[in-house]
Amino acid sequence: MAARAQVSVSTASRVLNGHTTVNADLRERVERAMQDLRFRPNRIAQTLYHHRSHTIGCILPDIGNPFFSQLFLQLEIGAFERGYTMILGNTVSLRELERTHLRTLAERQVDGLLYLGGLANDAAPDPEDLQAVHDVAERLPVVVVNGDLPGVPVAARIRSDEAAGMRALLNLLQARGHRDVAFLGGRNDVTTSLDKLREYDALHPDAPAHWRQVTGLTIDAGRAAMATLLAGGVQPTAAVCINDLVAAGALAGAREQGVDVPGTLSLAGFDDIFVAQVVSPPLTSVNHNYDLLARTALDALMDSINGNLSPRSVEVPTVIVERGSIRTR
């Protein structure tokens, strides 16, 4: 190839290995020769040369959850655009499998690691699990997305501003005339649930106990929350849900009890996954700004991989998407 381009072997090598010090004319000749000869660089050899695998590990708790699948899709697209391959570690919410993925990805010498959910959302994380991540973070960059790993030297903490999103949603309901609002779904051992609950409690400190239904994160949890809410005493005029899956279950539960949404009860979700658009009525929800969230996380990870070791913490603004599930009183 060097002969075809009429350059030295060292010049051709520098072009292949991405050096920017090569004269533009010489670089163009090498690249033209590569095309003419249909040359493809040996990725394994380049990995050994640069000491990089051009792979990124991503650990998350449930790829079947539309929130995580939607975010992972954006991360994978962004990684590909940056010349990287993403390796998924789906833990199915099992902490032992989370440990296994952490160890395996580190052994596979990924260039960096994205950590979503699981331990990063644990309200009382196990010190031994944190130490395991700490040991990995001392060898390769770790970026936490929508969570935290206390005491771990992560490269960055990138999160959508979920607390502000819940606050904005509650304020929207108030602006639509809803003073009596329930909170459905969530878990007391998950930090993102607790953040949203704090916003609800701050605005509705005197809400009756049965308006606060922390039943879980699934469609069934939403149906159960709605059943308990409707079986209680005084009823609210609206309800916010921890996510759109819970909101879909709550909507089904309301329909089963003959409660009209939004005629009798306004309902809002969170996450703005596809479910919010296909139920009837479509759900007002909070969008995490997925594309910006993914790009911000990947930029932070790339910076760290490339030697910029300055830790950072970034909050990405959320966006309310209004649909037909809220009625003005």
C-alpha positions as a Markdown table, in Angstrom:
| # | Residue | x | y | z |
|---|---|---|---|---|
| 1 | Met | 0.0 | 0.0 | 0.0 |
| 2 | Ala | 2.9 | 2.4 | 0.8 |
| 3 | Ala | 4.3 | 1.7 | -2.7 |
| 4 | Arg | 0.9 | 2.3 | -4.3 |
| 5 | Ala | 0.6 | 5.7 | -2.5 |
| 6 | Gln | 4.3 | 6.5 | -3.2 |
| 7 | Val | 5.0 | 7.2 | 0.5 |
| 8 | Ser | 7.3 | 5.6 | 3.1 |
| 9 | Val | 6.0 | 2.7 | 5.2 |
| 10 | Ser | 6.3 | 4.8 | 8.3 |
| 11 | Thr | 4.0 | 7.5 | 6.7 |
| 12 | Ala | 1.4 | 4.9 | 5.7 |
| 13 | Ser | 1.6 | 3.4 | 9.3 |
| 14 | Arg | 1.0 | 6.8 | 10.8 |
| 15 | Val | -2.1 | 7.4 | 8.7 |
| 16 | Leu | -3.5 | 3.9 | 9.5 |
| 17 | Asn | -3.0 | 4.6 | 13.2 |
| 18 | Gly | -4.7 | 7.9 | 13.3 |
| 19 | His | -1.8 | 10.3 | 13.7 |
| 20 | Thr | -2.7 | 13.9 | 12.9 |
| 21 | Thr | 0.8 | 15.0 | 12.0 |
| 22 | Val | 0.8 | 13.6 | 8.5 |
| 23 | Asn | 0.7 | 16.1 | 5.6 |
| 24 | Ala | -2.8 | 16.4 | 4.1 |
| 25 | Asp | -1.5 | 15.5 | 0.6 |
| 26 | Leu | 0.3 | 12.4 | 1.8 |
| 27 | Arg | -2.8 | 11.4 | 3.9 |
| 28 | Glu | -5.0 | 11.7 | 0.9 |
| 29 | Arg | -2.6 | 9.5 | -1.2 |
| 30 | Val | -2.6 | 6.8 | 1.5 |
| 31 | Glu | -6.4 | 6.9 | 1.8 |
| 32 | Arg | -6.8 | 6.7 | -2.0 |
| 33 | Ala | -4.5 | 3.7 | -2.1 |
| 34 | Met | -6.5 | 2.0 | 0.7 |
| 35 | Gln | -9.7 | 2.5 | -1.4 |
| 36 | Asp | -8.0 | 1.2 | -4.6 |
| 37 | Leu | -6.6 | -1.8 | -2.9 |
| 38 | Arg | -9.8 | -2.3 | -0.8 |
| 39 | Phe | -7.6 | -2.4 | 2.3 |
| 40 | Arg | -9.1 | -2.8 | 5.7 |
| 41 | Pro | -7.1 | -2.1 | 8.8 |
| 42 | Asn | -6.5 | -5.0 | 11.2 |
| 43 | Arg | -8.6 | -3.9 | 14.2 |
| 44 | Ile | -6.9 | -6.4 | 16.6 |
| 45 | Ala | -3.4 | -5.1 | 15.6 |
| 46 | Gln | -4.6 | -1.5 | 16.1 |
| 47 | Thr | -6.0 | -2.4 | 19.5 |
| 48 | Leu | -2.6 | -3.8 | 20.5 |
| 49 | Tyr | -0.9 | -0.7 | 19.2 |
| 50 | His | -3.2 | 1.8 | 20.9 |
| 51 | His | -3.9 | -0.3 | 24.0 |
| 52 | Arg | -7.6 | 0.2 | 23.3 |
| 53 | Ser | -10.4 | -2.3 | 22.5 |
| 54 | His | -12.8 | 0.4 | 21.1 |
| 55 | Thr | -15.5 | -1.2 | 23.2 |
| 56 | Ile | -17.7 | 0.2 | 25.9 |
| 57 | Gly | -19.4 | -1.8 | 28.6 |
| 58 | Cys | -22.9 | -0.9 | 29.7 |
| 59 | Ile | -24.5 | -2.4 | 32.9 |
| 60 | Leu | -28.2 | -2.0 | 33.4 |
| 61 | Pro | -30.9 | -3.9 | 35.4 |
| 62 | Asp | -33.6 | -4.7 | 32.8 |
| 63 | Ile | -33.3 | -4.2 | 29.0 |
| 64 | Gly | -37.0 | -5.3 | 28.8 |
| 65 | Asn | -38.0 | -2.1 | 30.7 |
| 66 | Pro | -38.7 | 0.5 | 27.9 |
| 67 | Phe | -36.9 | 3.3 | 29.8 |
| 68 | Phe | -33.6 | 1.3 | 29.8 |
| 69 | Ser | -34.1 | 0.0 | 26.3 |
| 70 | Gln | -34.8 | 3.5 | 24.9 |
| 71 | Leu | -31.7 | 5.0 | 26.7 |
| 72 | Phe | -29.5 | 2.1 | 25.7 |
| 73 | Leu | -30.5 | 2.5 | 22.0 |
| 74 | Gln | -29.4 | 6.1 | 22.1 |
| 75 | Leu | -26.1 | 5.1 | 23.9 |
| 76 | Glu | -25.4 | 2.4 | 21.3 |
| 77 | Ile | -26.1 | 4.7 | 18.4 |
| 78 | Gly | -23.8 | 7.3 | 19.9 |
| 79 | Ala | -21.0 | 4.8 | 20.6 |
| 80 | Phe | -21.2 | 3.6 | 17.0 |
| 81 | Glu | -20.9 | 7.1 | 15.7 |
| 82 | Arg | -17.7 | 7.5 | 17.8 |
| 83 | Gly | -16.2 | 4.3 | 16.5 |
| 84 | Tyr | -17.0 | 2.2 | 19.5 |
| 85 | Thr | -18.9 | -1.1 | 20.0 |
| 86 | Met | -21.2 | -1.4 | 23.0 |
| 87 | Ile | -21.3 | -4.6 | 25.1 |
| 88 | Leu | -24.5 | -5.0 | 27.2 |
| 89 | Gly | -24.5 | -6.4 | 30.7 |
| 90 | Asn | -28.2 | -7.0 | 31.4 |
| 91 | Thr | -28.5 | -8.0 | 35.1 |
| 92 | Val | -32.2 | -8.8 | 35.1 |
| 93 | Ser | -32.2 | -7.0 | 38.5 |
| 94 | Leu | -30.0 | -9.7 | 40.1 |
| 95 | Arg | -27.2 | -8.3 | 42.2 |
| 96 | Glu | -25.0 | -11.4 | 41.7 |
| 97 | Leu | -25.3 | -11.1 | 38.0 |
| 98 | Glu | -24.5 | -7.4 | 38.2 |
| 99 | Arg | -21.2 | -8.4 | 40.0 |
| 100 | Thr | -20.5 | -11.0 | 37.3 |
| 101 | His | -21.0 | -8.5 | 34.5 |
| 102 | Leu | -18.8 | -5.9 | 36.2 |
| 103 | Arg | -16.0 | -8.5 | 36.5 |
| 104 | Thr | -16.4 | -9.9 | 33.0 |
| 105 | Leu | -16.5 | -6.5 | 31.3 |
| 106 | Ala | -13.4 | -5.4 | 33.1 |
| 107 | Glu | -11.6 | -8.6 | 32.1 |
| 108 | Arg | -12.6 | -8.1 | 28.5 |
| 109 | Gln | -10.7 | -4.8 | 28.7 |
| 110 | Val | -13.4 | -2.5 | 27.7 |
| 111 | Asp | -12.2 | 1.1 | 27.4 |
| 112 | Gly | -14.9 | 2.5 | 29.7 |
| 113 | Leu | -18.0 | 1.6 | 31.5 |
| 114 | Leu | -21.5 | 3.1 | 31.6 |
| 115 | Tyr | -23.5 | 2.2 | 34.8 |
| 116 | Leu | -27.3 | 2.5 | 34.8 |
| 117 | Gly | -29.6 | 1.5 | 37.7 |
| 118 | Gly | -29.0 | -1.4 | 40.0 |
| 119 | Leu | -26.4 | -0.6 | 42.5 |
| 120 | Ala | -26.3 | 3.0 | 41.3 |
| 121 | Asn | -30.0 | 3.5 | 42.3 |
| 122 | Asp | -29.7 | 1.5 | 45.6 |
| 123 | Ala | -30.8 | 3.7 | 48.6 |
| 124 | Ala | -28.6 | 1.6 | 50.9 |
| 125 | Pro | -25.8 | 0.2 | 48.6 |
| 126 | Asp | -23.7 | -2.8 | 49.9 |
| 127 | Pro | -20.2 | -1.6 | 50.8 |
| 128 | Glu | -18.6 | -4.7 | 49.3 |
| 129 | Asp | -20.4 | -4.1 | 46.0 |
| 130 | Leu | -19.3 | -0.4 | 46.0 |
| 131 | Gln | -15.7 | -1.6 | 46.7 |
| 132 | Ala | -15.9 | -3.9 | 43.7 |
| 133 | Val | -16.9 | -1.0 | 41.4 |
| 134 | His | -14.3 | 1.2 | 43.1 |
| 135 | Asp | -11.5 | -1.3 | 42.2 |
| 136 | Val | -12.7 | -1.3 | 38.5 |
| 137 | Ala | -13.0 | 2.5 | 38.5 |
| 138 | Glu | -9.3 | 2.8 | 39.4 |
| 139 | Arg | -8.4 | 1.0 | 36.2 |
| 140 | Leu | -10.9 | 2.3 | 33.7 |
| 141 | Pro | -13.3 | 5.2 | 33.4 |
| 142 | Val | -16.8 | 4.7 | 34.8 |
| 143 | Val | -19.7 | 7.0 | 34.1 |
| 144 | Val | -22.9 | 6.7 | 36.1 |
| 145 | Val | -26.1 | 7.6 | 34.4 |
| 146 | Asn | -29.2 | 8.6 | 36.4 |
| 147 | Gly | -27.7 | 7.4 | 39.7 |
| 148 | Asp | -24.7 | 7.5 | 42.0 |
| 149 | Leu | -22.0 | 5.2 | 43.4 |
| 150 | Pro | -21.0 | 6.9 | 46.7 |
| 151 | Gly | -17.3 | 6.9 | 47.3 |
| 152 | Val | -16.4 | 5.4 | 43.9 |
| 153 | Pro | -14.0 | 7.6 | 41.8 |
| 154 | Val | -16.3 | 7.8 | 38.8 |
| 155 | Ala | -15.3 | 9.9 | 35.8 |
| 156 | Ala | -18.8 | 11.5 | 35.7 |
| 157 | Arg | -22.3 | 11.5 | 37.1 |
| 158 | Ile | -24.8 | 12.3 | 34.4 |
| 159 | Arg | -28.5 | 12.4 | 35.2 |
| 160 | Ser | -31.7 | 13.7 | 33.8 |
| 161 | Asp | -33.2 | 16.1 | 36.3 |
| 162 | Glu | -36.0 | 13.8 | 37.5 |
| 163 | Ala | -36.7 | 15.8 | 40.6 |
| 164 | Ala | -37.3 | 19.0 | 38.5 |
| 165 | Gly | -39.4 | 16.9 | 36.1 |
| 166 | Met | -41.7 | 15.7 | 38.9 |
| 167 | Arg | -41.9 | 19.2 | 40.3 |
| 168 | Ala | -42.9 | 20.6 | 36.9 |
| 169 | Leu | -45.5 | 17.9 | 36.5 |
| 170 | Leu | -47.0 | 18.6 | 39.9 |
| 171 | Asn | -47.0 | 22.4 | 39.1 |
| 172 | Leu | -48.7 | 21.7 | 35.8 |
| 173 | Leu | -51.5 | 19.8 | 37.5 |
| 174 | Gln | -51.8 | 22.7 | 40.0 |
| 175 | Ala | -52.0 | 25.2 | 37.1 |
| 176 | Arg | -54.8 | 23.1 | 35.6 |
| 177 | Gly | -56.8 | 23.4 | 38.9 |
| 178 | His | -55.8 | 20.2 | 40.6 |
| 179 | Arg | -55.1 | 20.7 | 44.3 |
| 180 | Asp | -55.9 | 17.1 | 45.4 |
| 181 | Val | -53.3 | 14.9 | 43.8 |
| 182 | Ala | -52.2 | 11.3 | 44.5 |
| 183 | Phe | -48.8 | 9.6 | 44.0 |
| 184 | Leu | -48.9 | 6.1 | 42.5 |
| 185 | Gly | -46.0 | 3.6 | 42.3 |
| 186 | Gly | -42.3 | 3.6 | 43.2 |
| 187 | Arg | -40.1 | 1.7 | 45.6 |
| 188 | Asn | -38.7 | 2.9 | 48.9 |
| 189 | Asp | -35.3 | 1.3 | 48.2 |
| 190 | Val | -34.7 | 3.0 | 44.9 |
| 191 | Thr | -33.2 | 6.5 | 44.9 |
| 192 | Thr | -35.0 | 7.8 | 41.8 |
| 193 | Ser | -38.3 | 6.9 | 43.4 |
| 194 | Leu | -37.4 | 8.7 | 46.6 |
| 195 | Asp | -36.3 | 11.8 | 44.7 |
| 196 | Lys | -39.8 | 12.0 | 43.1 |
| 197 | Leu | -41.6 | 11.2 | 46.3 |
| 198 | Arg | -39.8 | 14.1 | 48.0 |
| 199 | Glu | -41.1 | 16.5 | 45.4 |
| 200 | Tyr | -44.6 | 15.2 | 45.9 |
| 201 | Asp | -44.4 | 15.4 | 49.7 |
| 202 | Ala | -43.1 | 18.9 | 49.6 |
| 203 | Leu | -46.1 | 20.1 | 47.5 |
| 204 | His | -48.7 | 17.9 | 49.1 |
| 205 | Pro | -47.6 | 17.4 | 52.8 |
| 206 | Asp | -51.2 | 17.0 | 54.1 |
| 207 | Ala | -52.3 | 14.4 | 51.5 |
| 208 | Pro | -54.3 | 11.5 | 53.0 |
| 209 | Ala | -52.3 | 8.3 | 53.5 |
| 210 | His | -54.1 | 6.3 | 50.8 |
| 211 | Trp | -53.2 | 8.9 | 48.2 |
| 212 | Arg | -49.5 | 7.8 | 48.5 |
| 213 | Gln | -49.3 | 4.3 | 47.0 |
| 214 | Val | -45.7 | 3.1 | 46.8 |
| 215 | Thr | -46.5 | -0.3 | 45.2 |
| 216 | Gly | -43.7 | -0.9 | 42.7 |
| 217 | Leu | -42.6 | 0.0 | 39.1 |
| 218 | Thr | -44.7 | -2.3 | 36.9 |
| 219 | Ile | -48.1 | -2.3 | 35.2 |
| 220 | Asp | -49.4 | -4.6 | 37.9 |
| 221 | Ala | -48.1 | -2.2 | 40.5 |
| 222 | Gly | -50.1 | 0.6 | 38.9 |
| 223 | Arg | -53.3 | -1.5 | 38.8 |
| 224 | Ala | -52.9 | -2.4 | 42.5 |
| 225 | Ala | -52.2 | 1.2 | 43.4 |
| 226 | Met | -55.3 | 2.4 | 41.7 |
| 227 | Ala | -57.5 | -0.3 | 43.3 |
| 228 | Thr | -56.3 | 0.7 | 46.8 |
| 229 | Leu | -56.7 | 4.4 | 46.0 |
| 230 | Leu | -60.3 | 4.0 | 44.8 |
| 231 | Ala | -61.1 | 1.8 | 47.8 |
| 232 | Gly | -60.1 | 4.6 | 50.2 |
| 233 | Gly | -62.1 | 7.5 | 51.5 |
| 234 | Val | -61.9 | 11.0 | 49.9 |
| 235 | Gln | -60.7 | 10.9 | 46.3 |
| 236 | Pro | -58.2 | 13.1 | 44.5 |
| 237 | Thr | -58.9 | 14.8 | 41.2 |
| 238 | Ala | -55.5 | 13.7 | 39.7 |
| 239 | Ala | -52.7 | 11.3 | 40.2 |
| 240 | Val | -49.0 | 11.3 | 39.1 |
| 241 | Cys | -47.3 | 8.0 | 38.5 |
| 242 | Ile | -43.7 | 7.0 | 39.1 |
| 243 | Asn | -43.4 | 5.9 | 35.4 |
| 244 | Asp | -45.5 | 5.2 | 32.4 |
| 245 | Leu | -45.8 | 1.5 | 33.1 |
| 246 | Val | -47.4 | 2.3 | 36.4 |
| 247 | Ala | -49.6 | 4.9 | 34.7 |
| 248 | Ala | -50.8 | 2.4 | 32.1 |
| 249 | Gly | -51.7 | -0.1 | 34.9 |
| 250 | Ala | -53.5 | 2.7 | 36.9 |
| 251 | Leu | -55.4 | 3.7 | 33.7 |
| 252 | Ala | -56.5 | 0.1 | 33.3 |
| 253 | Gly | -57.5 | -0.1 | 36.9 |
| 254 | Ala | -59.5 | 3.1 | 36.7 |
| 255 | Arg | -61.3 | 1.8 | 33.6 |
| 256 | Glu | -62.2 | -1.5 | 35.4 |
| 257 | Gln | -63.8 | 0.5 | 38.2 |
| 258 | Gly | -65.7 | 2.7 | 35.8 |
| 259 | Val | -63.7 | 5.8 | 36.6 |
| 260 | Asp | -63.3 | 8.1 | 33.6 |
| 261 | Val | -59.8 | 9.4 | 32.7 |
| 262 | Pro | -59.5 | 12.4 | 32.4 |
| 263 | Gly | -63.2 | 13.2 | 33.0 |
| 264 | Thr | -63.2 | 12.2 | 36.7 |
| 265 | Leu | -59.5 | 11.6 | 37.4 |
| 266 | Ser | -56.6 | 13.2 | 35.5 |
| 267 | Leu | -53.5 | 11.0 | 35.2 |
| 268 | Ala | -49.8 | 11.6 | 34.4 |
| 269 | Gly | -46.9 | 9.3 | 33.8 |
| 270 | Phe | -43.1 | 9.7 | 33.7 |
| 271 | Asp | -40.4 | 8.6 | 31.3 |
| 272 | Asp | -42.3 | 9.2 | 28.0 |
| 273 | Ile | -41.8 | 5.7 | 26.7 |
| 274 | Phe | -43.9 | 4.4 | 23.7 |
| 275 | Val | -46.6 | 3.1 | 26.1 |
| 276 | Ala | -47.5 | 6.7 | 26.9 |
| 277 | Gln | -48.5 | 7.3 | 23.3 |
| 278 | Val | -50.5 | 4.1 | 22.6 |
| 279 | Val | -52.9 | 3.9 | 25.6 |
| 280 | Ser | -56.2 | 5.7 | 25.6 |
| 281 | Pro | -56.2 | 8.5 | 26.5 |
| 282 | Pro | -52.5 | 9.1 | 25.6 |
| 283 | Leu | -50.5 | 10.0 | 28.7 |
| 284 | Thr | -49.0 | 13.3 | 29.6 |
| 285 | Ser | -45.5 | 12.4 | 30.7 |
| 286 | Val | -42.0 | 13.6 | 31.4 |
| 287 | Asn | -39.4 | 13.0 | 28.7 |
| 288 | His | -35.8 | 12.4 | 29.9 |
| 289 | Asn | -34.3 | 14.1 | 26.8 |
| 290 | Tyr | -32.9 | 10.7 | 25.9 |
| 291 | Asp | -30.7 | 11.8 | 23.0 |
| 292 | Leu | -29.0 | 14.6 | 25.0 |
| 293 | Leu | -28.7 | 12.4 | 28.1 |
| 294 | Ala | -26.9 | 9.7 | 26.1 |
| 295 | Arg | -24.7 | 12.2 | 24.2 |
| 296 | Thr | -23.7 | 13.9 | 27.5 |
| 297 | Ala | -22.8 | 10.6 | 29.1 |
| 298 | Leu | -20.8 | 9.4 | 26.1 |
| 299 | Asp | -18.9 | 12.7 | 25.8 |
| 300 | Ala | -17.9 | 12.5 | 29.4 |
| 301 | Leu | -16.8 | 8.9 | 29.0 |
| 302 | Met | -14.8 | 9.7 | 25.8 |
| 303 | Asp | -13.1 | 12.6 | 27.5 |
| 304 | Ser | -12.0 | 10.4 | 30.3 |
| 305 | Ile | -10.8 | 7.6 | 27.9 |
| 306 | Asn | -8.8 | 10.3 | 26.1 |
| 307 | Gly | -7.1 | 11.4 | 29.3 |
| 308 | Asn | -9.3 | 14.2 | 30.6 |
| 309 | Leu | -9.6 | 13.0 | 34.2 |
| 310 | Ser | -11.6 | 16.0 | 35.6 |
| 311 | Pro | -14.7 | 14.6 | 37.4 |
| 312 | Arg | -18.0 | 16.2 | 36.4 |
| 313 | Ser | -21.6 | 16.1 | 37.4 |
| 314 | Val | -24.2 | 17.2 | 34.8 |
| 315 | Glu | -28.0 | 17.4 | 35.1 |
| 316 | Val | -29.8 | 17.2 | 31.8 |
| 317 | Pro | -33.2 | 19.1 | 31.7 |
| 318 | Thr | -36.3 | 17.0 | 31.4 |
| 319 | Val | -39.3 | 18.0 | 29.1 |
| 320 | Ile | -43.0 | 17.6 | 29.8 |
| 321 | Val | -44.9 | 16.2 | 26.9 |
| 322 | Glu | -48.6 | 17.0 | 27.2 |
| 323 | Arg | -51.3 | 14.7 | 25.9 |
| 324 | Gly | -54.9 | 13.9 | 26.6 |
| 325 | Ser | -54.8 | 12.4 | 30.1 |
| 326 | Ile | -55.1 | 15.7 | 32.0 |
| 327 | Arg | -58.2 | 17.7 | 32.2 |
| 328 | Thr | -58.4 | 21.4 | 33.3 |
| 329 | Arg | -60.8 | 21.8 | 36.2 |
